[in-house]
Amino acid sequence: MISMVNQSTGNTTPITQFPPRKWDTKKRLLASIELAGELIDYKPIVSFEDGLNENFKWFGNNWDKVQKAADFPIGMSSAVRK
């Protein structure tokens, strides 16, 4: 996933993998939609990579709106902003 993000954003910074911390007890954490497919016949219509690229494109095209929506005083929750 990190490689996909780097490719989508044009980031050329090398990926650095660190050793697990003491509290990192699981070998791998992976999300899966297999159970949703079995239970409710879910089938995605957009691949993860295409969805990721579309999200980056949307944020790039709407960055001014995103910044304006995220502009609120320190200590104030955006949920209660007027």
C-alpha positions in Angstrom: 0.0 0.0 0.0 2.8 2.4 0.8 4.3 1.8 -2.7 0.9 2.6 -4.2 0.6 5.9 -2.2 4.2 6.9 -3.2 3.4 6.1 -6.9 0.1 8.0 -6.8 1.7 11.1 -5.2 5.0 11.0 -7.0 6.9 10.6 -3.8 10.4 9.2 -4.4 11.5 9.0 -0.8 12.7 5.4 -0.1 10.4 3.3 2.2 12.1 2.5 5.5 10.9 -0.5 7.5 11.6 -0.4 11.2 11.8 -3.5 13.5 8.6 -4.3 15.4 8.1 -2.5 18.8 7.5 -4.5 22.0 3.7 -4.1 21.7 3.5 -5.1 18.0 2.4 -8.7 18.7 0.7 -9.5 15.3 2.9 -10.5 12.4 0.7 -8.7 9.8 -2.5 -6.7 9.8 -4.5 -6.9 6.6 -7.9 -5.8 5.7 -10.0 -8.1 3.6 -13.4 -7.8 1.9 -13.8 -11.6 1.6 -16.2 -11.9 4.5 -18.4 -9.1 3.1 -18.4 -11.0 -0.2 -19.5 -14.2 1.5 -22.1 -12.6 3.8 -23.7 -9.9 1.6 -22.4 -10.7 -1.9 -20.3 -7.5 -1.9 -18.2 -7.0 -5.0 -16.2 -3.8 -5.4 -16.7 -1.9 -8.6 -13.5 0.2 -8.2 -10.1 -1.4 -7.5 -8.2 -0.2 -4.4 -5.5 1.4 -6.6 -8.0 3.2 -8.8 -9.9 4.4 -5.7 -6.7 5.6 -4.1 -5.7 7.5 -7.3 -9.2 9.1 -7.5 -8.9 10.2 -3.9 -5.6 11.9 -4.5 -6.9 13.5 -7.7 -10.0 14.8 -5.8 -7.9 16.3 -3.0 -5.6 17.9 -5.5 -8.5 19.5 -7.4 -10.3 20.6 -4.2 -7.4 21.5 -1.9 -8.6 25.1 -1.3 -12.0 23.8 -0.1 -10.3 21.2 2.1 -8.1 23.8 3.7 -11.0 26.2 4.2 -13.1 23.4 5.8 -10.2 22.5 8.1 -9.5 26.1 9.2 -10.7 26.5 12.8 -9.1 27.9 16.0 -6.7 25.7 18.1 -8.6 23.8 20.7 -11.9 24.0 18.8 -13.4 20.9 17.3 -14.4 21.1 13.7 -17.6 19.3 14.7 -18.9 22.3 16.7 -17.6 25.0 14.4 -20.2 27.4 13.1 
